[in-house]
Amino acid sequence: MRSAAEPAPFAQFDDSFRGWFVGGEALGERPLRQPALAATGPLLGADPRLGLAHSGARLKRLHGTLRSPTFEIPQARILYRVAGQGARLRLVIDQFQQIRYPIYGGLEIGLNSPGELRWISQDVSKWVGHHAYIELLDEGDGFFALEQVRFSDTDQPSAATASPATDNRLAQDLARVPVEQAATGLAR
């Protein structure tokens, strides 16, 4: 049984995008496997057993979008294991795509970690119980790479949620790199 504080998995990409909607030419037909070399170069911290939804896998100049199925927000935070540059990640709540400050601040995140997957924590405590979907947008010469998405009541993934092969790397990541806060863009 999972404790309330343990992040619940929502998405991981193995050999398909399983229920996610893919638009454009950038993502290809299936997730990229590390250590396959993408057009953007290798990513540090990727679990070799998991696939990456990677919009720079073929060519950086190709555009693409990735959209999750609609879900009910179950916990106060969404944790993304993501990298990217010049791309955006956004959470669309109750079909409202116009996400502006002050009410909807923090629902769109500009990605700026081109060489390493990082955990980003998004505070969605105001919208627990609402319906939403996740959208990643690559509309230029940038890229996004999404490894996994988890729901949590805390702003950090625990080492207990990582697979045995990545426990050590995750613990090192958490000790060395602060979790980025989506609402402010500031590290804790």
Salt bridges, closest charged atoms under 4 A:
ASP14 OD2 - ARG18 NH2 3.02
ASP47 OD2 - ARG49 NH2 3.18
ASP94 OD2 - HIS130 ND1 2.49
GLU108 OE2 - ARG88 NH1 3.22
GLU116 OE1 - ARG118 NH2 3.80
GLU116 OE2 - ARG176 NH2 2.79
GLU135 OE1 - ARG90 NE 2.70
GLU139 OE1 - ARG88 NH2 2.53
GLU147 OE1 - ARG81 NE 3.62
ASP155 OD2 - ARG188 NE 2.60
ASP173 OD2 - ARG81 NH2 2.96
ASP173 OD1 - ARG176 NH2 3.36
GLU180 OE2 - ARG118 NH1 3.34
